[in-house]
Amino acid sequence: MNVVRMAIFGLAGAALSFVVAQAASDGGFKKEHFNYSEWAKGRFSEAVTVTAPQRFIYLAGVGAEDETATVGGKILYTSDVYAQCKYAWDKIKRTLEKQNATLGDIVKVTTYVTDMRAQPDVGKCRAEALSGLPLPAHTLVGVSALAWPGMMVEVDVTAVKAR
């Protein structure tokens, strides 16, 4: 049974690889990486877009990192999870705008918090940011720490746009 599954998955993977390779050779597939904050350059992509017939936009986890800092690790609002969340969603909105997308194009959100007791504040913040828009799928995850000391919330977003 396992051999049959492996063969099926292998064929499916090969077919997917062929489709992606074919799309790329036909000019129908394009992947681009973007950075807007100086401190993030060389560390990770803040946004990655994949253009097939649709364009997928993957944002790196967004928190209350100071965008004007030339080195990473400076977190704003270290004692206020709601303010950190508001700042993160503002950055998400601005990053999507740079990709000609909006908060309404978001299809999936994962929110990471260092204290699950912050859920009411983070939920209120997300509801305000997405007010009046179709709600994306969302997952809330409690973690012991995030990338930088003082960082209490990080939001990971995927958006999809028609070409």
Contacts in CASP RR format, 6 or more apart in sequence:
PFRMAT RR
TARGET T0000
AUTHOR 0000-0000-0000
METHOD contacts of the structure
MODEL  1
MNVVRMAIFGLAGAALSFVVAQAASDGGFKKEHFNYSEWAKGRFSEAVTV
TAPQRFIYLAGVGAEDETATVGGKILYTSDVYAQCKYAWDKIKRTLEKQN
ATLGDIVKVTTYVTDMRAQPDVGKCRAEALSGLPLPAHTLVGVSALAWPG
MMVEVDVTAVKAR
20 29 0 8 1.000
23 29 0 8 1.000
23 52 0 8 1.000
24 30 0 8 1.000
28 51 0 8 1.000
28 52 0 8 1.000
28 53 0 8 1.000
29 50 0 8 1.000
29 51 0 8 1.000
29 52 0 8 1.000
30 49 0 8 1.000
30 50 0 8 1.000
30 51 0 8 1.000
31 48 0 8 1.000
31 49 0 8 1.000
31 50 0 8 1.000
31 51 0 8 1.000
32 48 0 8 1.000
32 49 0 8 1.000
32 51 0 8 1.000
33 45 0 8 1.000
33 47 0 8 1.000
33 48 0 8 1.000
34 45 0 8 1.000
34 46 0 8 1.000
34 47 0 8 1.000
34 48 0 8 1.000
34 49 0 8 1.000
34 98 0 8 1.000
34 99 0 8 1.000
35 41 0 8 1.000
35 42 0 8 1.000
35 45 0 8 1.000
35 46 0 8 1.000
36 46 0 8 1.000
36 47 0 8 1.000
36 67 0 8 1.000
36 95 0 8 1.000
36 98 0 8 1.000
37 46 0 8 1.000
37 65 0 8 1.000
37 67 0 8 1.000
37 69 0 8 1.000
38 69 0 8 1.000
38 70 0 8 1.000
39 65 0 8 1.000
39 69 0 8 1.000
39 70 0 8 1.000
39 71 0 8 1.000
39 72 0 8 1.000
39 73 0 8 1.000
40 46 0 8 1.000
40 60 0 8 1.000
40 65 0 8 1.000
40 72 0 8 1.000
44 60 0 8 1.000
45 60 0 8 1.000
46 59 0 8 1.000
46 60 0 8 1.000
46 62 0 8 1.000
46 95 0 8 1.000
47 57 0 8 1.000
47 58 0 8 1.000
47 59 0 8 1.000
47 60 0 8 1.000
47 95 0 8 1.000
47 98 0 8 1.000
47 99 0 8 1.000
48 57 0 8 1.000
48 58 0 8 1.000
49 55 0 8 1.000
49 56 0 8 1.000
49 57 0 8 1.000
49 58 0 8 1.000
49 99 0 8 1.000
50 56 0 8 1.000
50 58 0 8 1.000
51 163 0 8 1.000
53 162 0 8 1.000
53 163 0 8 1.000
54 160 0 8 1.000
54 161 0 8 1.000
54 162 0 8 1.000
54 163 0 8 1.000
55 160 0 8 1.000
55 161 0 8 1.000
55 162 0 8 1.000
55 163 0 8 1.000
56 158 0 8 1.000
56 159 0 8 1.000
56 160 0 8 1.000
57 96 0 8 1.000
57 99 0 8 1.000
57 101 0 8 1.000
57 105 0 8 1.000
57 158 0 8 1.000
57 159 0 8 1.000
57 160 0 8 1.000
57 161 0 8 1.000
58 157 0 8 1.000
58 158 0 8 1.000
59 92 0 8 1.000
59 95 0 8 1.000
59 96 0 8 1.000
59 156 0 8 1.000
59 157 0 8 1.000
59 158 0 8 1.000
59 159 0 8 1.000
60 156 0 8 1.000
61 154 0 8 1.000
61 155 0 8 1.000
61 156 0 8 1.000
61 157 0 8 1.000
62 88 0 8 1.000
62 91 0 8 1.000
62 92 0 8 1.000
62 95 0 8 1.000
62 154 0 8 1.000
62 155 0 8 1.000
62 156 0 8 1.000
62 157 0 8 1.000
63 75 0 8 1.000
63 84 0 8 1.000
63 87 0 8 1.000
63 88 0 8 1.000
63 91 0 8 1.000
63 146 0 8 1.000
63 151 0 8 1.000
63 153 0 8 1.000
63 154 0 8 1.000
63 155 0 8 1.000
64 75 0 8 1.000
64 76 0 8 1.000
64 77 0 8 1.000
64 83 0 8 1.000
64 84 0 8 1.000
64 87 0 8 1.000
64 88 0 8 1.000
64 151 0 8 1.000
64 153 0 8 1.000
65 72 0 8 1.000
65 73 0 8 1.000
65 74 0 8 1.000
65 75 0 8 1.000
65 76 0 8 1.000
65 148 0 8 1.000
65 151 0 8 1.000
66 72 0 8 1.000
66 73 0 8 1.000
66 74 0 8 1.000
66 75 0 8 1.000
66 76 0 8 1.000
67 91 0 8 1.000
72 148 0 8 1.000
73 147 0 8 1.000
73 148 0 8 1.000
73 149 0 8 1.000
74 148 0 8 1.000
75 84 0 8 1.000
75 148 0 8 1.000
75 149 0 8 1.000
75 150 0 8 1.000
75 151 0 8 1.000
76 83 0 8 1.000
76 84 0 8 1.000
76 87 0 8 1.000
77 83 0 8 1.000
77 84 0 8 1.000
77 87 0 8 1.000
78 150 0 8 1.000
78 152 0 8 1.000
81 113 0 8 1.000
81 115 0 8 1.000
81 118 0 8 1.000
81 121 0 8 1.000
81 122 0 8 1.000
81 152 0 8 1.000
81 153 0 8 1.000
82 121 0 8 1.000
82 122 0 8 1.000
82 124 0 8 1.000
82 125 0 8 1.000
84 151 0 8 1.000
84 152 0 8 1.000
84 153 0 8 1.000
85 121 0 8 1.000
85 122 0 8 1.000
85 123 0 8 1.000
85 125 0 8 1.000
85 126 0 8 1.000
85 153 0 8 1.000
85 155 0 8 1.000
86 125 0 8 1.000
86 128 0 8 1.000
86 129 0 8 1.000
88 153 0 8 1.000
88 154 0 8 1.000
88 155 0 8 1.000
89 103 0 8 1.000
89 125 0 8 1.000
89 126 0 8 1.000
89 128 0 8 1.000
89 129 0 8 1.000
89 155 0 8 1.000
92 103 0 8 1.000
92 129 0 8 1.000
92 155 0 8 1.000
92 157 0 8 1.000
93 102 0 8 1.000
93 103 0 8 1.000
93 129 0 8 1.000
96 102 0 8 1.000
96 103 0 8 1.000
96 105 0 8 1.000
96 106 0 8 1.000
96 157 0 8 1.000
96 159 0 8 1.000
99 159 0 8 1.000
99 161 0 8 1.000
100 161 0 8 1.000
101 159 0 8 1.000
101 161 0 8 1.000
103 129 0 8 1.000
103 130 0 8 1.000
103 133 0 8 1.000
104 130 0 8 1.000
104 133 0 8 1.000
104 134 0 8 1.000
104 136 0 8 1.000
104 159 0 8 1.000
105 159 0 8 1.000
105 160 0 8 1.000
105 161 0 8 1.000
106 130 0 8 1.000
106 133 0 8 1.000
106 136 0 8 1.000
106 157 0 8 1.000
106 158 0 8 1.000
106 159 0 8 1.000
107 136 0 8 1.000
107 137 0 8 1.000
107 158 0 8 1.000
107 159 0 8 1.000
107 160 0 8 1.000
108 136 0 8 1.000
108 137 0 8 1.000
108 138 0 8 1.000
108 157 0 8 1.000
108 158 0 8 1.000
109 126 0 8 1.000
109 136 0 8 1.000
109 137 0 8 1.000
109 138 0 8 1.000
109 139 0 8 1.000
109 155 0 8 1.000
109 156 0 8 1.000
109 157 0 8 1.000
109 158 0 8 1.000
110 138 0 8 1.000
110 139 0 8 1.000
110 140 0 8 1.000
110 141 0 8 1.000
110 155 0 8 1.000
110 156 0 8 1.000
111 122 0 8 1.000
111 126 0 8 1.000
111 138 0 8 1.000
111 139 0 8 1.000
111 140 0 8 1.000
111 141 0 8 1.000
111 153 0 8 1.000
111 154 0 8 1.000
111 155 0 8 1.000
111 156 0 8 1.000
112 141 0 8 1.000
112 142 0 8 1.000
112 143 0 8 1.000
112 146 0 8 1.000
112 153 0 8 1.000
112 154 0 8 1.000
112 155 0 8 1.000
112 156 0 8 1.000
113 119 0 8 1.000
113 122 0 8 1.000
113 140 0 8 1.000
113 141 0 8 1.000
113 142 0 8 1.000
113 143 0 8 1.000
113 152 0 8 1.000
113 153 0 8 1.000
114 142 0 8 1.000
114 143 0 8 1.000
114 144 0 8 1.000
114 145 0 8 1.000
114 146 0 8 1.000
114 151 0 8 1.000
114 152 0 8 1.000
114 153 0 8 1.000
115 142 0 8 1.000
115 152 0 8 1.000
116 140 0 8 1.000
116 142 0 8 1.000
118 152 0 8 1.000
118 153 0 8 1.000
119 140 0 8 1.000
122 140 0 8 1.000
122 153 0 8 1.000
126 138 0 8 1.000
126 155 0 8 1.000
130 136 0 8 1.000
146 152 0 8 1.000
146 153 0 8 1.000
146 154 0 8 1.000
147 154 0 8 1.000
END
